Amino acid sequence: ALTYKPGEAVVINRFANGDSERMIYCNVPLHKDEQANLQRLQEIAWHRGLAFLPSITVMAPRLLSDTRGDSEAALQRMMQAQAWRRDYFAPGPITGAAVAEDLRYGVVYFAGRDRCLRPALVCRPGRAPPSLCNEAGVERLKRILVFCLEYFLRFMVVPGRVESLSVILDLKGLSMGQLPLNALLELRRVMSQLYVGVVFRFYICNMPLMLRAVSGIVQAAMTERQRQKIFFIRRAEELHSEFALHQLEKEYGGTQEVTQYFPFPLQPGPFEAGSSEGPDPGAVPHVHGVLTAAGSRGRLW
């Protein structure tokens, strides 16, 4: 990831409807209109005496993009995100030890990276035991999702090179009553509002017929840009165009067999789509240790 150089098509995600979304903002030059929008937002915040955490300021251009350049709306979103972050993490950071018990179910975990080194966050709600399917359980699911996203931001992002992830949402074994609809909407809110612009694509696998109506409700709550990111996978081999085989589990047409979900079962390269070479035994481990907390956040130009 330190030597990877993303092309223009990776920096700017262009959708079939003609819309587009920048996926890489830090440590790279921004377009003139993006710089102008960011400067206008900074001036408004300065005049109102507002100050933000570094983790919030780095979100600013993503929020400006999500609000289509509306500085007032972006500023409100920044204030809301900062208030949430200060409240949610007031007791302290979420540690691996604190969520290890719930991570072992394999409901949410990272497994592999795609051809552009974007991590794959695998979500398998059908694996959730009854203890995670009530109101208290939904909060625990939210907690492990937040842990995974914070882990991504701190240890998997390389500013200017890799700043987004893909979600493999596997609905196998999920029944209508297993997870309340409000739980799915809350998890969607966390992904789209509090970690805006982080998801490159949603791959939906194994959708039961009975859940298609619910899918329509969830998509109706999404923006058009969010809906453009959804891809329904009907054959596992379709993921070969984005992932090397050893970066995918066997259920998704790969060769990886995962039995332990934390520490996350991440494999070294190669990362070329469709590669069947297997993991490189000579890859340097623990490269994430090179980046400090500030280095993993990056800077806006």
Secondary structure, DSSP 8 states (H G I E B T S, - for coil): --S----HHHHEEE-TTS-EEE---TTS---HHHHHHHHHHHHHHHHTT----HHHHTTHHHHHHHTTT-HHHHHHHHHHHHHHHHHHTTT----HHHHHHHHTT-SEEEEEE-TT--EEEEE-GGG--GGGSSHHHHHHHHHHHHHHHHHIIIII-BTTTB--EEEEEE-TT--TTTS-HHHHHHHHHIIIIISTT-EEEEEEES--GGGHHHHHHHHHTS-HHHHHTEEEESSGGGGGGTS-GGGSBGGGTSSB--S--SS-----S---TT--S---TT--S-GGGGS-HHHHH----
